[in-house]
Amino acid sequence: MNRLCHIEIDERGLVRPTPEIEQERRVAIFDLLEDNSFALPLRDGRPVPPGPYRLGLAIRDGRLVFDISDEAAEKVGEFHLSLGPFRQVVKDYFQICESYFEAVKRLPPSQIEAIDMARRGIHNEGARVLQERLSGKALVDVDTARRLFTLICVLHWG
């Protein structure tokens, strides 16, 4: 029950993604829905609405918005995170992804592997930042945080 069953990205005001970015988004959503761990912690001693949950992600007024509903689409919560802590890691992630996409076109496998390892390291750092920022708001495992970080990057695109 502690999982996401639906994910929606609010695209209002977002720049149209490149095919590579759109593919990253599709894969992240597919992987998230296949396997994730998402729970809402107790707050002020109040009972937590049971999952599975529907998640809406958006950027509004310069903040990352998590809009959470139950399976029947009844709103159960919303929280906003500052984008500041994500800016540098998202920038680094986009730069390394650009290098990776270019490397795939022209470099030997050994060099592609080195760039991919760096890309995964930055991705892990983004997941760690997200888990810290979600503390007290939502509980997610590392794989879920990694996939959610990919979606945060998609929201930052452009």
DSSP file (Angstrom, degrees, kcal/mol; ACC not computed):
  #  RESIDUE AA STRUCTURE BP1 BP2  ACC     N-H-->O    O-->H-N    N-H-->O    O-->H-N    TCO  KAPPA ALPHA  PHI   PSI    X-CA   Y-CA   Z-CA
    1    1 A M              0   0    0      0, 0.0     2,-1.9     0, 0.0    52,-0.1   0.000 360.0 360.0 360.0 -24.1    0.0    0.0    0.0
    2    2 A N        +     0   0    0     49,-0.2    36,-1.5    50,-0.1     2,-0.3  -0.542 360.0  91.4 -85.8  75.1    3.0    2.3    0.5
    3    3 A R  S    S-     0   0    0     -2,-1.9    50,-2.7    34,-0.3     2,-0.4  -0.971  77.7-100.7-157.2 167.4    3.5    3.1   -3.1
    4    4 A L  E     +a   53   0A   0     -2,-0.3    50,-0.2    28,-0.2     3,-0.1  -0.815  26.3 178.6 -94.8 136.9    2.6    5.4   -6.0
    5    5 A C  E     +     0   0A   0     48,-3.3     2,-0.3    -2,-0.4    49,-0.2   0.517  69.7  22.2-113.1 -11.1    0.0    4.1   -8.5
    6    6 A H  E     -a   54   0A   0     47,-1.1    49,-2.8     2,-0.0     2,-0.4  -0.979  60.0-165.0-156.6 141.8   -0.2    7.2  -10.8
    7    7 A I  E     -a   55   0A   0     -2,-0.3     2,-0.4    47,-0.2    49,-0.2  -0.998   6.8-177.7-133.8 132.8    2.1   10.0  -11.7
    8    8 A E  E     -a   56   0A   0     47,-2.6    49,-2.7    -2,-0.4     2,-0.5  -0.996  13.8-150.9-131.6 135.0    1.2   13.2  -13.5
    9    9 A I  E     -a   57   0A   0     -2,-0.4     2,-0.8    47,-0.2    49,-0.2  -0.909  16.1-135.9-105.3 126.4    3.5   16.0  -14.5
   10   10 A D        -     0   0    0     47,-3.0    49,-0.3    -2,-0.5    -2,-0.0  -0.732  22.4-175.9 -80.1 110.7    2.1   19.5  -14.7
   11   11 A E    >   +     0   0    0     -2,-0.8     3,-2.4    47,-0.1    -1,-0.1   0.433  34.1 130.6 -92.1   0.0    3.5   20.8  -17.9
   12   12 A R  T 3  S+     0   0    0      1,-0.3    47,-0.2     3,-0.0     3,-0.1  -0.348  83.2   5.3 -58.0 126.0    2.1   24.3  -17.7
   13   13 A G  T 3  S+     0   0    0      1,-0.3    -1,-0.3    -2,-0.1     2,-0.3   0.463  99.9 130.9  81.7   1.8    4.9   26.8  -18.4
   14   14 A L    <   -     0   0    0     -3,-2.4    -1,-0.3     1,-0.1     2,-0.2  -0.626  61.7-113.9 -89.6 147.9    7.5   24.1  -19.2
   15   15 A V        -     0   0    0    142,-0.7    -1,-0.1    -2,-0.3   142,-0.1  -0.539  43.8 -95.7 -72.9 141.7    9.7   24.2  -22.2
   16   16 A R        -     0   0    0     -2,-0.2    -1,-0.1     1,-0.1     2,-0.0  -0.415  48.7-123.1 -60.5 127.5    9.0   21.4  -24.7
   17   17 A P        -     0   0    0      0, 0.0    -1,-0.1     0, 0.0   137,-0.0  -0.317  17.5-110.7 -75.2 156.2   11.5   18.7  -23.9
   18   18 A T     >  -     0   0    0      1,-0.1     4,-2.7    -2,-0.0     5,-0.2  -0.334  38.1-101.7 -71.1 164.8   14.0   17.2  -26.4
   19   19 A P  H  > S+     0   0    0      0, 0.0     4,-2.2     0, 0.0     5,-0.1   0.883 124.7  52.3 -57.0 -37.7   13.4   13.6  -27.5
   20   20 A E  H  > S+     0   0    0      2,-0.2     4,-2.2     1,-0.2     5,-0.1   0.918 111.3  45.5 -64.8 -43.0   16.1   12.4  -25.1
   21   21 A I  H  > S+     0   0    0      2,-0.2     4,-2.2     1,-0.2    -1,-0.2   0.906 112.2  51.4 -67.2 -41.7   14.5   14.3  -22.1
   22   22 A E  H  X S+     0   0    0     -4,-2.7     4,-2.4     1,-0.2    -1,-0.2   0.894 109.9  50.1 -61.7 -40.1   11.1   13.0  -23.1
   23   23 A Q  H  X S+     0   0    0     -4,-2.2     4,-2.6    -5,-0.2     5,-0.2   0.908 108.3  52.3 -64.9 -42.3   12.4    9.4  -23.2
   24   24 A E  H  X S+     0   0    0     -4,-2.2     4,-2.5     1,-0.2    -2,-0.2   0.910 110.7  49.2 -58.5 -42.0   14.1    9.9  -19.8
   25   25 A R  H  X S+     0   0    0     -4,-2.2     4,-2.6     2,-0.2     5,-0.2   0.938 110.8  48.2 -63.7 -48.3   10.7   11.0  -18.4
   26   26 A R  H  X S+     0   0    0     -4,-2.4     4,-2.6     1,-0.2    -2,-0.2   0.921 114.1  46.8 -59.7 -44.4    8.8    8.1  -19.9
   27   27 A V  H  X S+     0   0    0     -4,-2.6     4,-3.0     2,-0.2     5,-0.2   0.920 111.9  50.4 -65.0 -43.6   11.3    5.6  -18.6
   28   28 A A  H  X S+     0   0    0     -4,-2.5     4,-2.5    -5,-0.2    -2,-0.2   0.917 113.1  45.7 -62.0 -43.6   11.3    7.2  -15.1
   29   29 A I  H  X S+     0   0    0     -4,-2.6     4,-2.5     2,-0.2     5,-0.2   0.935 114.4  48.1 -65.7 -45.6    7.5    7.1  -14.9
   30   30 A F  H  X S+     0   0    0     -4,-2.6     4,-1.8    -5,-0.2    -2,-0.2   0.952 114.7  45.5 -58.4 -50.0    7.3    3.5  -16.1
   31   31 A D  H  X S+     0   0    0     -4,-3.0     4,-2.1     1,-0.2    -1,-0.2   0.885 112.1  52.3 -62.8 -39.5   10.0    2.4  -13.7
   32   32 A L  H  < S+     0   0    0     -4,-2.5   -28,-0.2    -5,-0.2    -1,-0.2   0.932 110.5  46.7 -61.9 -45.8    8.4    4.3  -10.8
   33   33 A L  H  < S+     0   0    0     -4,-2.5    -1,-0.2     1,-0.2     3,-0.2   0.808 112.1  51.8 -69.4 -27.5    5.0    2.7  -11.4
   34   34 A E  H  < S+     0   0    0     -4,-1.8     2,-0.3     1,-0.3    -1,-0.2   0.882 129.3   5.0 -73.0 -39.2    6.6   -0.8  -11.7
   35   35 A D  S  < S+     0   0    0     -4,-2.1     2,-0.3    -5,-0.2    -1,-0.3  -0.875  80.8 132.5-154.0 111.6    8.5   -0.6   -8.4
   36   36 A N        -     0   0    0     -2,-0.3     2,-0.4    -3,-0.2    -4,-0.0  -0.983  37.6-144.6-153.8 164.3    8.5    2.2   -5.8
   37   37 A S        +     0   0    0     -2,-0.3   104,-0.8   104,-0.1     2,-0.4  -0.954  30.5 158.2-134.2 113.8    8.2    2.8   -2.1
   38   38 A F  E     +D  140   0B   0    -36,-1.5     2,-0.3    -2,-0.4   102,-0.2  -0.970   6.9 164.2-142.2 119.9    6.3    5.9   -1.1
   39   39 A A  E     -D  139   0B   0    100,-1.9   100,-3.1    -2,-0.4   -37,-0.1  -0.966  32.1-131.0-136.4 152.0    4.7    6.5    2.3
   40   40 A L        -     0   0    0     -2,-0.3    98,-0.2    98,-0.2     8,-0.1  -0.900  29.6-134.8-100.6 128.4    3.4    9.4    4.2
   41   41 A P        -     0   0    0      0, 0.0     2,-0.1     0, 0.0    -1,-0.0  -0.344  32.3 -84.3 -78.3 163.0    4.7    9.7    7.8
   42   42 A L        -     0   0    0      6,-0.1     2,-0.5    -2,-0.1     6,-0.0  -0.404  45.5-160.4 -60.4 139.4    2.5   10.4   10.9
   43   43 A R  B >   -E   46   0C   0      3,-0.8     3,-2.2     1,-0.1    -1,-0.0  -0.981  66.9 -19.2-130.2 122.2    2.0   14.1   11.3
   44   44 A D  T 3  S-     0   0    0     -2,-0.5    -1,-0.1     1,-0.3    -2,-0.0   0.811 119.3 -64.8  54.3  33.1    1.0   15.6   14.7
   45   45 A G  T 3  S+     0   0    0      1,-0.2    -1,-0.3     0, 0.0    -3,-0.1   0.507 100.7 137.8  73.0   3.5   -0.3   12.2   15.8
   46   46 A R  B <   -E   43   0C   0     -3,-2.2    -3,-0.8     1,-0.1    -1,-0.2  -0.549  61.6-100.9 -82.3 147.6   -3.0   12.2   13.0
   47   47 A P        -     0   0    0      0, 0.0    -1,-0.1     0, 0.0    -4,-0.0  -0.341  34.3-125.2 -65.0 149.1   -3.7    9.0   11.1
   48   48 A V        -     0   0    0     -8,-0.1    -6,-0.1    -3,-0.1     3,-0.1  -0.823  23.4-114.1 -97.0 129.7   -2.1    8.8    7.6
   49   49 A P        -     0   0    0      0, 0.0    -9,-0.2     0, 0.0    27,-0.0  -0.406  41.6-112.1 -59.6 135.4   -4.5    8.1    4.7
   50   50 A P        -     0   0    0      0, 0.0   -48,-0.1     0, 0.0   -11,-0.0  -0.332  45.0-112.6 -72.0 152.3   -3.5    4.8    3.3
   51   51 A G  S    S+     0   0    0     19,-0.1     2,-0.2     2,-0.1   -49,-0.2  -0.192  73.9 118.6 -84.4-174.7   -1.9    4.4   -0.1
   52   52 A P        -     0   0    0      0, 0.0    19,-0.7     0, 0.0     2,-0.3   0.487  65.7-156.9 -71.2 162.9   -1.5    3.7   -2.9
   53   53 A Y  E     -aB   4  70A   0    -50,-2.7   -48,-3.3    -2,-0.2   -47,-1.1  -0.810  19.1-137.9-117.9 152.2   -1.1    7.3   -3.9
   54   54 A R  E     -aB   6  69A   0     15,-2.9    15,-2.4    -2,-0.3     2,-0.5  -0.905  26.0-154.3-101.4 135.1   -1.4    9.4   -7.0
   55   55 A L  E     -aB   7  68A   0    -49,-2.8   -47,-2.6    -2,-0.4     2,-0.5  -0.952  11.9-169.1-119.2 126.9    1.4   12.0   -7.3
   56   56 A G  E     -aB   8  67A   0     11,-2.8    11,-2.9    -2,-0.5     2,-0.4  -0.960  10.6-163.6-108.0 129.0    1.2   15.3   -9.2
   57   57 A L  E     +aB   9  66A   0    -49,-2.7   -47,-3.0    -2,-0.5     2,-0.3  -0.933  20.7 149.4-114.1 136.4    4.5   17.0   -9.7
   58   58 A A  E     - B   0  65A   0      7,-1.6     7,-3.3    -2,-0.4     2,-0.5  -0.974  42.7-126.3-153.5 163.9    4.8   20.7  -10.7
   59   59 A I  E     + B   0  64A   0    -49,-0.3     2,-0.4    -2,-0.3     5,-0.2  -0.987  36.5 169.8-115.7 120.4    6.8   23.8  -10.4
   60   60 A R  E >   - B   0  63A   0      3,-2.4     3,-1.7    -2,-0.5    -2,-0.1  -0.997  65.1 -10.1-133.8 131.1    4.8   26.7   -9.1
   61   61 A D  T 3  S-     0   0    0     -2,-0.4    -1,-0.1     1,-0.3     3,-0.1   0.863 129.2 -54.5  51.0  40.1    6.1   30.1   -8.0
   62   62 A G  T 3  S+     0   0    0      1,-0.2    21,-0.8    20,-0.1     2,-0.3   0.661 116.8 108.8  73.1  16.9    9.7   28.7   -8.1
   63   63 A R  E <  S-BC  60  82A   0     -3,-1.7    -3,-2.4    19,-0.2     2,-0.5  -0.936  72.1-117.7-126.7 149.7    8.9   25.8   -5.8
   64   64 A L  E     -BC  59  81A   0     17,-2.8    17,-2.9    -2,-0.3     2,-0.5  -0.753  34.3-154.8 -84.5 123.9    8.7   22.0   -6.5
   65   65 A V  E     -BC  58  80A   0     -7,-3.3    -7,-1.6    -2,-0.5     2,-0.6  -0.887  13.7-165.7-109.8 127.3    5.1   20.9   -5.6
   66   66 A F  E     -BC  57  79A   0     13,-2.9    13,-2.0    -2,-0.5     2,-0.6  -0.952   9.7-170.5-106.1 112.1    4.2   17.4   -4.6
   67   67 A D  E     -BC  56  78A   0    -11,-2.9   -11,-2.8    -2,-0.6     2,-0.5  -0.927   9.4-165.6-106.4 116.5    0.4   17.0   -4.8
   68   68 A I  E     +BC  55  77A   0      9,-3.0     8,-2.9    -2,-0.6     9,-1.8  -0.891  13.3 168.8-115.8 130.3   -0.7   13.8   -3.3
   69   69 A S  E     -BC  54  75A   0    -15,-2.4   -15,-2.9    -2,-0.5     6,-0.2  -0.864  33.5-108.6-128.0 163.1   -4.1   12.1   -3.6
   70   70 A D  E >   -B   53   0A   0      4,-2.6     3,-2.2    -2,-0.3   -17,-0.2  -0.236  49.5 -85.4 -81.8-177.7   -5.4    8.6   -2.8
   71   71 A E  T 3  S+     0   0    0    -19,-0.7   -18,-0.1     1,-0.3    -1,-0.1   0.792 131.0  55.5 -61.8 -28.0   -6.2    6.0   -5.4
   72   72 A A  T 3  S-     0   0    0      2,-0.1    -1,-0.3   -18,-0.0     3,-0.1   0.295 121.4-107.9 -87.0   9.6   -9.7    7.5   -5.8
   73   73 A A  S <  S+     0   0    0     -3,-2.2     2,-0.5     1,-0.3    -2,-0.1   0.688  70.4 146.6  71.7  21.8   -8.1   10.9   -6.6
   74   74 A E        -     0   0    0      1,-0.1    -4,-2.6     2,-0.0    -1,-0.3  -0.797  55.9-112.1 -87.0 125.7   -9.2   12.5   -3.2
   75   75 A K  E     +C   69   0A   0     -2,-0.5    -6,-0.3    -6,-0.2     3,-0.1  -0.325  41.0 169.9 -61.4 131.9   -6.5   14.9   -2.1
   76   76 A V  E     -     0   0A   0     -8,-2.9     2,-0.3     1,-0.4    -7,-0.2   0.493  60.4 -26.0-118.6 -11.0   -4.6   13.8    1.0
   77   77 A G  E     -C   68   0A   0     -9,-1.8    -9,-3.0     2,-0.0    -1,-0.4  -0.932  43.4-153.0 173.0 165.0   -1.8   16.3    1.0
   78   78 A E  E     +C   67   0A   0     -2,-0.3     2,-0.3   -11,-0.2   -11,-0.2  -0.964  14.0 180.0-153.4 137.9    0.5   18.8   -0.7
   79   79 A F  E     -C   66   0A   0    -13,-2.0   -13,-2.9    -2,-0.3     2,-0.4  -0.993  15.2-144.2-142.0 154.0    3.9   20.0    0.1
   80   80 A H  E     -C   65   0A   0     -2,-0.3     2,-0.4   -15,-0.2   -15,-0.2  -0.920  10.3-162.3-118.6 137.2    6.3   22.4   -1.5
   81   81 A L  E     -C   64   0A   0    -17,-2.9   -17,-2.8    -2,-0.4     2,-0.1  -0.950  26.2-112.8-119.3 140.2   10.1   22.2   -1.6
   82   82 A S  E     -C   63   0A   0     -2,-0.4     4,-0.2   -19,-0.2   -19,-0.2  -0.447  16.6-146.2 -64.1 140.1   12.6   24.9   -2.4
   83   83 A L  S >> S+     0   0    0    -21,-0.8     3,-1.5     1,-0.2     4,-1.2   0.649  80.7  89.9 -82.1 -15.5   14.4   24.3   -5.7
   84   84 A G  H >> S+     0   0    0      1,-0.3     3,-0.9     2,-0.2     4,-0.5   0.889  82.8  51.3 -49.6 -51.3   17.6   25.9   -4.4
   85   85 A P  H 34 S+     0   0    0      0, 0.0     4,-0.4     0, 0.0    -1,-0.3   0.710 113.2  47.8 -63.6 -17.2   19.1   22.7   -3.0
   86   86 A F  H <> S+     0   0    0     -3,-1.5     4,-2.8    -4,-0.2     5,-0.3   0.676  87.6  87.1 -93.4 -19.3   18.5   21.0   -6.3
   87   87 A R  H <X S+     0   0    0     -4,-1.2     4,-2.4    -3,-0.9     5,-0.2   0.888  91.6  40.4 -54.1 -52.0   19.9   23.7   -8.7
   88   88 A Q  H  X S+     0   0    0     -4,-0.5     4,-2.8     1,-0.2    -1,-0.2   0.923 117.3  47.2 -67.1 -44.0   23.6   22.7   -8.7
   89   89 A V  H  > S+     0   0    0     -4,-0.4     4,-2.3     2,-0.2    -1,-0.2   0.876 113.4  49.3 -67.7 -34.9   23.0   18.9   -8.8
   90   90 A V  H  X S+     0   0    0     -4,-2.8     4,-2.6     2,-0.2    -1,-0.2   0.923 111.9  49.1 -66.6 -43.3   20.4   19.3  -11.6
   91   91 A K  H  X S+     0   0    0     -4,-2.4     4,-2.2    -5,-0.3    -2,-0.2   0.942 113.2  46.6 -60.0 -47.6   22.9   21.5  -13.6
   92   92 A D  H  X S+     0   0    0     -4,-2.8     4,-2.4     1,-0.2     5,-0.2   0.895 111.4  52.6 -60.6 -40.5   25.7   19.0  -13.1
   93   93 A Y  H  X S+     0   0    0     -4,-2.3     4,-2.4     1,-0.2    -2,-0.2   0.921 109.3  48.0 -64.5 -44.0   23.3   16.2  -14.1
   94   94 A F  H  X S+     0   0    0     -4,-2.6     4,-2.4     1,-0.2    -1,-0.2   0.909 111.6  51.0 -63.2 -40.8   22.3   17.9  -17.4
   95   95 A Q  H  X S+     0   0    0     -4,-2.2     4,-2.0     1,-0.2    -2,-0.2   0.922 112.8  44.3 -63.0 -43.9   25.9   18.6  -18.2
   96   96 A I  H  X S+     0   0    0     -4,-2.4     4,-2.4     2,-0.2    -1,-0.2   0.858 112.0  53.3 -71.6 -33.1   27.0   15.0  -17.7
   97   97 A C  H  X S+     0   0    0     -4,-2.4     4,-3.0    -5,-0.2     5,-0.2   0.913 107.5  51.5 -65.3 -41.3   24.0   13.7  -19.6
   98   98 A E  H  X S+     0   0    0     -4,-2.4     4,-2.1     1,-0.2    -2,-0.2   0.932 111.4  47.4 -58.2 -46.1   24.9   16.0  -22.5
   99   99 A S  H  X S+     0   0    0     -4,-2.0     4,-2.6     1,-0.2    -2,-0.2   0.899 112.3  50.5 -61.4 -41.0   28.4   14.5  -22.5
  100  100 A Y  H  X S+     0   0    0     -4,-2.4     4,-2.4     2,-0.2    -2,-0.2   0.937 109.3  49.1 -63.9 -48.0   27.0   11.0  -22.3
  101  101 A F  H  X S+     0   0    0     -4,-3.0     4,-0.7     1,-0.2    -1,-0.2   0.882 115.3  45.4 -62.1 -37.8   24.6   11.5  -25.2
  102  102 A E  H >X S+     0   0    0     -4,-2.1     4,-0.9    -5,-0.2     3,-0.6   0.899 110.9  53.4 -69.7 -41.0   27.5   12.9  -27.3
  103  103 A A  H >X S+     0   0    0     -4,-2.6     4,-3.1     1,-0.2     3,-0.7   0.884 101.2  59.5 -62.1 -39.5   29.9   10.2  -26.2
  104  104 A V  H 3< S+     0   0    0     -4,-2.4    -1,-0.2     1,-0.2    -2,-0.2   0.831 105.2  51.5 -58.8 -31.3   27.4    7.4  -27.3
  105  105 A K  H << S+     0   0    0     -4,-0.7    -1,-0.2    -3,-0.6    -2,-0.2   0.773 131.3   4.8 -76.5 -26.7   27.6    8.8  -30.8
  106  106 A R  H << S+     0   0    0     -4,-0.9    -2,-0.2    -3,-0.7    -3,-0.2   0.554 102.4  85.9-141.6  -8.2   31.4    8.9  -31.2
  107  107 A L  S  < S-     0   0    0     -4,-3.1     5,-0.0    -5,-0.2     0, 0.0  -0.668  73.9-101.5-105.3 158.0   33.5    7.4  -28.3
  108  108 A P    >>  -     0   0    0      0, 0.0     4,-1.9     0, 0.0     3,-0.9  -0.318  40.9-103.1 -69.8 158.0   34.6    3.9  -27.6
  109  109 A P  H 3> S+     0   0    0      0, 0.0     4,-2.6     0, 0.0     5,-0.2   0.813 117.6  60.1 -53.4 -36.2   32.7    1.9  -24.9
  110  110 A S  H 3> S+     0   0    0      1,-0.2     4,-1.5     2,-0.2     5,-0.1   0.898 109.1  42.8 -63.3 -38.9   35.4    2.3  -22.3
  111  111 A Q  H <> S+     0   0    0     -3,-0.9     4,-2.0     2,-0.2    -1,-0.2   0.866 112.7  52.9 -74.4 -35.8   35.1    6.1  -22.3
  112  112 A I  H  X S+     0   0    0     -4,-1.9     4,-2.6     1,-0.2    -2,-0.2   0.912 107.5  52.8 -62.5 -41.8   31.3    5.9  -22.5
  113  113 A E  H  X S+     0   0    0     -4,-2.6     4,-2.2     1,-0.2    -1,-0.2   0.894 107.3  51.2 -62.0 -41.1   31.4    3.7  -19.4
  114  114 A A  H  X S+     0   0    0     -4,-1.5     4,-1.7     2,-0.2    -1,-0.2   0.912 112.3  45.8 -63.6 -42.9   33.5    6.2  -17.5
  115  115 A I  H  X S+     0   0    0     -4,-2.0     4,-2.4     1,-0.2    -2,-0.2   0.897 111.4  53.1 -66.5 -39.6   31.0    9.0  -18.3
  116  116 A D  H  X S+     0   0    0     -4,-2.6     4,-2.5     1,-0.2    -2,-0.2   0.872 106.1  53.1 -64.7 -37.0   28.1    6.8  -17.4
  117  117 A M  H  X S+     0   0    0     -4,-2.2     4,-2.0     2,-0.2    -1,-0.2   0.912 110.5  47.2 -63.6 -41.7   29.6    6.1  -14.0
  118  118 A A  H  X S+     0   0    0     -4,-1.7     4,-2.2     2,-0.2    -2,-0.2   0.905 110.6  53.0 -64.3 -41.0   30.0    9.8  -13.3
  119  119 A R  H  X S+     0   0    0     -4,-2.4     4,-2.3     1,-0.2    -2,-0.2   0.914 109.2  48.6 -60.5 -44.0   26.4   10.3  -14.5
  120  120 A R  H  X S+     0   0    0     -4,-2.5     4,-2.5     1,-0.2    -1,-0.2   0.874 108.9  54.3 -65.3 -36.6   25.2    7.7  -12.0
  121  121 A G  H  X S+     0   0    0     -4,-2.0     4,-1.9     2,-0.2    -2,-0.2   0.919 110.6  44.6 -62.8 -44.1   27.2    9.3   -9.2
  122  122 A I  H  X S+     0   0    0     -4,-2.2     4,-2.3     2,-0.2    -2,-0.2   0.889 112.0  53.5 -67.0 -38.6   25.5   12.7   -9.8
  123  123 A H  H  X S+     0   0    0     -4,-2.3     4,-2.1     1,-0.2    -2,-0.2   0.904 107.9  50.3 -61.8 -42.0   22.1   11.0  -10.1
  124  124 A N  H  X S+     0   0    0     -4,-2.5     4,-2.3     2,-0.2    -1,-0.2   0.885 108.4  52.8 -63.0 -38.6   22.7    9.3   -6.7
  125  125 A E  H  X S+     0   0    0     -4,-1.9     4,-2.4     2,-0.2    -2,-0.2   0.915 108.3  50.3 -63.5 -42.5   23.6   12.7   -5.2
  126  126 A G  H  X S+     0   0    0     -4,-2.3     4,-2.2     1,-0.2    -2,-0.2   0.893 110.1  50.3 -61.2 -40.1   20.4   14.1   -6.5
  127  127 A A  H  X S+     0   0    0     -4,-2.1     4,-2.6     2,-0.2    -1,-0.2   0.894 109.5  51.2 -64.5 -40.2   18.4   11.2   -5.0
  128  128 A R  H  X S+     0   0    0     -4,-2.3     4,-2.2     2,-0.2    -2,-0.2   0.923 109.8  49.1 -63.2 -44.5   20.2   11.8   -1.7
  129  129 A V  H  X S+     0   0    0     -4,-2.4     4,-2.5     1,-0.2    -2,-0.2   0.914 111.4  50.6 -60.3 -42.8   19.3   15.5   -1.7
  130  130 A L  H  X S+     0   0    0     -4,-2.2     4,-2.2     1,-0.2    -2,-0.2   0.930 108.2  51.1 -62.9 -45.4   15.7   14.6   -2.5
  131  131 A Q  H  X S+     0   0    0     -4,-2.6     4,-0.5     1,-0.2    -1,-0.2   0.905 111.6  48.6 -59.5 -40.0   15.5   12.1    0.4
  132  132 A E  H >< S+     0   0    0     -4,-2.2     3,-1.0     1,-0.2    -1,-0.2   0.930 111.8  48.4 -62.8 -45.0   16.8   14.8    2.7
  133  133 A R  H 3< S+     0   0    0     -4,-2.5    -2,-0.2     1,-0.2    -1,-0.2   0.796 109.9  52.7 -67.2 -28.9   14.3   17.4    1.5
  134  134 A L  H >X S+     0   0    0     -4,-2.2     3,-3.0    -5,-0.2     4,-2.4   0.540  78.3 130.4 -83.5  -7.0   11.4   14.9    1.8
  135  135 A S  T << S+     0   0    0     -3,-1.0     4,-0.1    -4,-0.5    -3,-0.1  -0.232  81.1   8.5 -52.7 127.2   12.3   14.2    5.4
  136  136 A G  T 34 S+     0   0    0      2,-0.1    -1,-0.3     1,-0.1     3,-0.1   0.313 127.7  64.5  83.4  -8.5    9.2   14.5    7.6
  137  137 A K  T <4 S-     0   0    0     -3,-3.0     2,-0.3     1,-0.4    -2,-0.2   0.760 113.2  -5.9-111.3 -43.3    7.0   14.8    4.5
  138  138 A A     <  -     0   0    0     -4,-2.4     2,-0.6   -98,-0.2    -1,-0.4  -0.987  58.1-133.5-154.5 148.5    7.3   11.5    2.6
  139  139 A L  E     +D   39   0B   0   -100,-3.1  -100,-1.9    -2,-0.3     2,-0.3  -0.932  32.9 166.6-108.3 122.4    9.4    8.3    3.0
  140  140 A V  E     -D   38   0B   0     -2,-0.6  -102,-0.2  -102,-0.2     2,-0.1  -0.972  30.0-125.6-133.5 149.0   11.0    7.0   -0.2
  141  141 A D     >  -     0   0    0   -104,-0.8     4,-2.5    -2,-0.3     5,-0.2  -0.325  39.0 -96.3 -83.4 176.3   13.6    4.4   -0.8
  142  142 A V  H  > S+     0   0    0      1,-0.2     4,-2.6     2,-0.2     5,-0.2   0.910 122.6  49.8 -62.8 -45.2   16.8    5.1   -2.9
  143  143 A D  H  > S+     0   0    0      1,-0.2     4,-2.1     2,-0.2    -1,-0.2   0.907 112.5  47.7 -63.0 -40.8   15.4    3.7   -6.2
  144  144 A T  H  > S+     0   0    0      2,-0.2     4,-2.6     1,-0.2    -1,-0.2   0.917 111.6  50.7 -64.6 -42.6   12.2    5.7   -5.8
  145  145 A A  H  X S+     0   0    0     -4,-2.5     4,-2.5     1,-0.2    -2,-0.2   0.896 108.8  52.4 -61.6 -40.3   14.3    8.9   -5.0
  146  146 A R  H  X S+     0   0    0     -4,-2.6     4,-1.8     2,-0.2    -1,-0.2   0.933 112.4  44.2 -61.3 -46.0   16.5    8.3   -8.1
  147  147 A R  H  X S+     0   0    0     -4,-2.1     4,-1.6     1,-0.2    -2,-0.2   0.885 113.4  50.1 -69.5 -37.8   13.5    8.1  -10.4
  148  148 A L  H  X S+     0   0    0     -4,-2.6     4,-2.2     1,-0.2    -1,-0.2   0.883 106.8  56.0 -66.1 -36.8   11.8   11.0   -8.8
  149  149 A F  H  X S+     0   0    0     -4,-2.5     4,-2.4     1,-0.2    -2,-0.2   0.903 103.4  55.0 -61.2 -39.7   15.0   13.0   -9.2
  150  150 A T  H  X S+     0   0    0     -4,-1.8     4,-1.9     1,-0.2    -1,-0.2   0.918 108.6  48.2 -57.7 -42.8   14.9   12.2  -12.9
  151  151 A L  H  X S+     0   0    0     -4,-1.6     4,-2.0     2,-0.2    -1,-0.2   0.861 108.0  54.1 -68.3 -34.3   11.4   13.7  -13.0
  152  152 A I  H  X S+     0   0    0     -4,-2.2     4,-1.5     2,-0.2    -1,-0.2   0.910 107.4  51.7 -62.8 -40.8   12.6   16.8  -11.1
  153  153 A C  H  X S+     0   0    0     -4,-2.4     4,-1.0     1,-0.2    -2,-0.2   0.904 106.8  53.2 -61.1 -41.6   15.3   17.2  -13.8
  154  154 A V  H >< S+     0   0    0     -4,-1.9     3,-0.6     1,-0.2    -1,-0.2   0.891 107.1  52.0 -61.2 -39.6   12.6   17.0  -16.5
  155  155 A L  H 3< S+     0   0    0     -4,-2.0    -1,-0.2     1,-0.2    -2,-0.2   0.819 109.4  50.5 -65.9 -29.8   10.7   19.8  -14.7
  156  156 A H  H 3< S+     0   0    0     -4,-1.5    -1,-0.2    -3,-0.2    -2,-0.2   0.654  82.0 125.6 -79.6 -16.1   13.9   21.9  -14.7
  157  157 A W    <<        0   0    0     -4,-1.0  -142,-0.7    -3,-0.6    -3,-0.0  -0.130 360.0 360.0 -51.9 132.4   14.5   21.4  -18.5
  158  158 A G              0   0    0   -144,-0.1    -1,-0.3  -142,-0.0  -142,-0.1   0.437 360.0 360.0  91.4 360.0   14.9   24.6  -20.3
